[in-house]
Amino acid sequence: MAKTDPSYPLFPICAFLGFVFALIPLPWHMQSWNSGTCFFMAWTALACLNQFVNSVVWAGNVLNPAPWWCEISIRIYLGASVGIPASSFCIVRRLYLISTLKPIATTRPEKRRAVFVDSLFCVLFPVIYIAMQYIVQGHRYNIFEDIGCYPAIYNTLLSYFISMMWPVVIGVASAVYCLLSLYHFNQRRTACASLLSGSPGLSVTRYFRLMALAATELCCTTPLGTFFIAINAAGGQVQPWISWAWVHYGYSRVSLYPAIIWRADKKNEAAMELSRWLAPFCAIVFFAYFGFAVEARRVYLKVWHRVRRYCCRVLKLKMSGVDREKGFVL
């Protein structure tokens, strides 16, 4: 099984662990109203789960057993491709506002307003992006052996503006915010530290961890998005937009690609592998930054104490039951 995939079963394991790792810090970030970070975790976890299912179901085969799942899967893939960068953008945008000494949302209405603004970037924009892909979607979807379901985007000039450019654009915008945040924080270090000390959900340490997370993510997604554009644009592969009917002719078909075919093109193989490893990588990096922090260890300790108390209670009940059985006389 999966003889053509050198990363099997490593990739499914990493994808599932990424799904779990991305969700572990979610409760205390939700309590702190860190909406950008929560959206980052949600999109990353969803992308990891999607990749996990695909890598298991289509390991070593190129069948089409679950069309309904592929319809869902390609939309998760498309949404995450802009949802994760958009979440990073919201994170660095918040850090920029802090570095310029803008007041931090403290009241419930202010926090709700901040969550609403982040939701526009991290939820509404990906939904619109997914809907817009139908314009340049040549047929239902593709299935790649070992990879699974994949969007079928027609390689025309319009696709670069509707589909391919947005991760790069968001990444560049995030990079600008990131640099400005570092500059302003360095200029107002004392004032920023004082402002952060009055925020229950953010500290100087967490500020820089969030900055490092956003910087790591944009250092991955922006070059990868640029690489995708370069590969698709190279070699005269861009097709002319003739008409809507031309692009969507035979829309109901599903194209199947065995590994021996799609892996023959090493550039295409590299792009496919990098794109599917990105979500588990983001999840593991996120957990590395936040899964071992002070607040995380505090939560782990509380969970451990609760589990220990529960186990002790169950053990005592069992022991008392054994004692009663020993003392029973007919």
Buried (B, 14 or more C-beta within 10 A) or exposed (E): EBEBBEBBEEBBBBBBBBBEBBBBBBEBBBEBBBBBBBBBBBBBBBBBBBBBBBBBBBBEBBEBEBEEBBEEBBBBBBBBBBBBBBBBBBBBBBBBBBBBEEEBBEEEEEBEEBBEBBBEBBBEBBEEBBEBBEBBBBBBBBBBBBBBBBBBBBBBEEBBEBBBBBBBBBBBBBBEBBEBBBEBBEEBEEEBEEBBEEBEBBBBEBBBBBBBBBBBBBEBBBEBBBBBBEBBBEEEEBBEBEEEEEBBEEEEEBBBBBBEEBBEEEEBEEBBBBBBBBBBBBBBBBBBBBBEBEBBEEBEEEEEEEEEEEEEEEEEEEEEEEEEEEEEEE
